[in-house]
Amino acid sequence: MKKLRYGQIGGTLNAFIGAVHRKAIAIDEMCTLAAGCFSSTHPEANDECGAHYGISPDRIYPDYRTMAESEAARTEDRLDFVVICTPNCTHYEIAKAFMEKGFHVACEKPLCFTSEQAARLRDLAQKKNLLTCVTYTYTGYNMVKLARQIISEGRIGRILDVKGEYLQDWLLDKAGDHTEKESTLSVWRMNPEFSGISNCVGDIGTHIEETVSYITGLHVRRLSAVLDTFSQELDLNANILVEFDSGAHGCFSCSQIAAGHYNGLVIRIFGTSGAIEWEQEHPDFLKVTLKGEPTQILTRAAHTWGHAADLNRIPSGHPEGLTMAFANIYREFAGAVISGRPGDYPTVEDGLRGVKFIEACVKSSKNGGTWVEI
Ligand SMILES: NC(=O)c1ccc[n+]([C@@H]2O[C@H](COP(=O)([O-])OP(=O)(O)OC[C@H]3O[C@@H](n4cnc5c(N)ncnc54)[C@H](O)[C@@H]3O)[C@@H](O)[C@H]2O)c1
């Protein structure tokens, strides 16, 4: 089968998520990295990354605009899609530049700074008939897909309540009055110029919203949020009461100052006939309780069925993880690029909803936690 060609923007060898994308895309051997602008400010790091992946020097670009122009002019070996792994502030302009040239786009979350920008990207994709993927990673996990299936089969009944949390502690030093050594992680997240109107909700709260909506099919209709900045410019902690379009309520909580927590995304869904719980740090297991029965722990590959089973790569007991969740998203996205048929991956619509969620949280918190419609 002919391999797709993709280009990447952002993701030098020392960056965080760009490398995860490349490794994940490589897993199914459906796509080849053919061009890139991995950094626009560090030419050596840009060249080093391109050379590491054997990219022809004439396809390693100093900036994304040159890349979009030059790649659009190619015919025989034109890119099939691009992958954007740069800080939030650049997503809109980069996505727009490539979409205007007719490229399918996969972009990191949050999709962009404002819901107006997100709506423009959605409209552009529709106008140009382009596929878009927004890499809400956690929707790629098999057991998240199984949770979605179990709920869609009605096994836990009507959803009464949802608890979602995503807890980290890497910015704890920023909340206290002591400063220990600087975190090596990407601290641009705390700077509104790079991050946008929110740090914590924009970085991890948005994952709760998307994962819950993917699993349950429910969308947040309105919310009441209290964001804590601890004297920083942007939030480091948030407690969010949500109301879904079904009328059910839920509670989302995200934090970067929760000592002892790393990537603690936990989703608990309570229905009229049972409950489901999934933890990102133990992703191969799904806790299912049917009313009146003992709790069951379902194990990936041993107890998966349907679409979740199709995505099992290795036997049960060998842990899959974050990279494989990304790979599942890219398998679906690349499949859609090849076939032209829809796939099971988050799109610009999810990206738009995510930006609206972030905006509503910030607005509510600024108004003392009042309810804000989405
Ligand atoms: N889906 C997830 O689970 C997940 C996880 C981590 C990060 N992210 C998102 O990924 C994005 C990147 O985050 P990160 O932690 O990898 O950041 P990072 O700082 O580690 O890497 C950013 C990269 O972008 C490059 N870059 C910056 N501006 C550029 C430009 N104009 N042109 C080309 N390259 C440019 C930098 O050189 C660097 O290589 C963010 O939007 C973040 O929210 C998503």
Ligand as a Chemical Component Dictionary entry (heavy atoms), coordinates in Angstrom:
data_LIG
# 
_chem_comp.id                   LIG 
_chem_comp.type                 NON-POLYMER 
_chem_comp.pdbx_formal_charge   0 
_chem_comp.three_letter_code    LIG 
# 
loop_
_chem_comp_atom.comp_id 
_chem_comp_atom.atom_id 
_chem_comp_atom.alt_atom_id 
_chem_comp_atom.type_symbol 
_chem_comp_atom.charge 
_chem_comp_atom.model_Cartn_x 
_chem_comp_atom.model_Cartn_y 
_chem_comp_atom.model_Cartn_z 
_chem_comp_atom.pdbx_ordinal 
LIG N1  N1  N 0  -2.457 15.899 23.382 1  
LIG C1  C1  C 0  -1.683 15.910 24.450 2  
LIG O1  O1  O 0  -1.815 15.049 25.291 3  
LIG C2  C2  C 0  -0.626 16.961 24.602 4  
LIG C3  C3  C 0  0.469  16.759 25.443 5  
LIG C4  C4  C 0  1.458  17.741 25.494 6  
LIG C5  C5  C 0  1.342  18.902 24.749 7  
LIG N2  N2  N 1  0.237  19.086 23.972 8  
LIG C6  C6  C 0  0.104  20.314 23.161 9  
LIG O2  O2  O 0  1.130  20.281 22.181 10 
LIG C7  C7  C 0  1.602  21.580 21.898 11 
LIG C8  C8  C 0  3.119  21.621 22.101 12 
LIG O3  O3  O 0  3.414  21.343 23.448 13 
LIG P1  P1  P 0  4.854  20.803 23.899 14 
LIG O4  O4  O 0  4.734  20.489 25.353 15 
LIG O5  O5  O -1 5.336  19.746 22.979 16 
LIG O6  O6  O 0  5.737  22.133 23.726 17 
LIG P2  P2  P 0  7.306  22.217 23.579 18 
LIG O7  O7  O 0  7.661  23.581 24.043 19 
LIG O8  O8  O 0  7.975  21.047 24.220 20 
LIG O9  O9  O 0  7.545  22.100 21.998 21 
LIG C9  C9  C 0  7.126  23.101 21.103 22 
LIG C10 C10 C 0  7.890  22.942 19.788 23 
LIG O10 O10 O 0  7.387  23.868 18.845 24 
LIG C11 C11 C 0  8.484  24.530 18.205 25 
LIG N3  N3  N 0  7.963  25.813 17.730 26 
LIG C12 C12 C 0  7.499  26.860 18.450 27 
LIG N4  N4  N 0  7.040  27.830 17.637 28 
LIG C13 C13 C 0  7.214  27.384 16.363 29 
LIG C14 C14 C 0  6.930  27.926 15.072 30 
LIG N5  N5  N 0  6.350  29.121 14.925 31 
LIG N6  N6  N 0  7.247  27.180 13.979 32 
LIG C15 C15 C 0  7.807  25.972 14.105 33 
LIG N7  N7  N 0  8.102  25.400 15.309 34 
LIG C16 C16 C 0  7.801  26.105 16.423 35 
LIG C17 C17 C 0  9.551  24.601 19.263 36 
LIG O11 O11 O 0  10.825 24.761 18.689 37 
LIG C18 C18 C 0  9.386  23.212 19.904 38 
LIG O12 O12 O 0  10.087 22.261 19.134 39 
LIG C19 C19 C 0  0.809  22.503 22.828 40 
LIG O13 O13 O 0  -0.261 23.079 22.120 41 
LIG C20 C20 C 0  0.288  21.608 23.918 42 
LIG O14 O14 O 0  -0.950 22.041 24.461 43 
LIG C21 C21 C 0  -0.727 18.148 23.886 44 
# 
loop_
_chem_comp_bond.comp_id 
_chem_comp_bond.atom_id_1 
_chem_comp_bond.atom_id_2 
_chem_comp_bond.value_order 
_chem_comp_bond.pdbx_ordinal 
LIG N1  C1  SING 1  
LIG C1  O1  DOUB 2  
LIG C1  C2  SING 3  
LIG C2  C3  SING 4  
LIG C2  C21 DOUB 5  
LIG C3  C4  DOUB 6  
LIG C4  C5  SING 7  
LIG C5  N2  DOUB 8  
LIG N2  C6  SING 9  
LIG N2  C21 SING 10 
LIG C6  O2  SING 11 
LIG C6  C20 SING 12 
LIG O2  C7  SING 13 
LIG C7  C8  SING 14 
LIG C7  C19 SING 15 
LIG C8  O3  SING 16 
LIG O3  P1  SING 17 
LIG P1  O4  DOUB 18 
LIG P1  O5  SING 19 
LIG P1  O6  SING 20 
LIG O6  P2  SING 21 
LIG P2  O7  DOUB 22 
LIG P2  O8  SING 23 
LIG P2  O9  SING 24 
LIG O9  C9  SING 25 
LIG C9  C10 SING 26 
LIG C10 O10 SING 27 
LIG C10 C18 SING 28 
LIG O10 C11 SING 29 
LIG C11 N3  SING 30 
LIG C11 C17 SING 31 
LIG N3  C12 SING 32 
LIG N3  C16 SING 33 
LIG C12 N4  DOUB 34 
LIG N4  C13 SING 35 
LIG C13 C14 SING 36 
LIG C13 C16 DOUB 37 
LIG C14 N5  SING 38 
LIG C14 N6  DOUB 39 
LIG N6  C15 SING 40 
LIG C15 N7  DOUB 41 
LIG N7  C16 SING 42 
LIG C17 O11 SING 43 
LIG C17 C18 SING 44 
LIG C18 O12 SING 45 
LIG C19 O13 SING 46 
LIG C19 C20 SING 47 
LIG C20 O14 SING 48 
# 
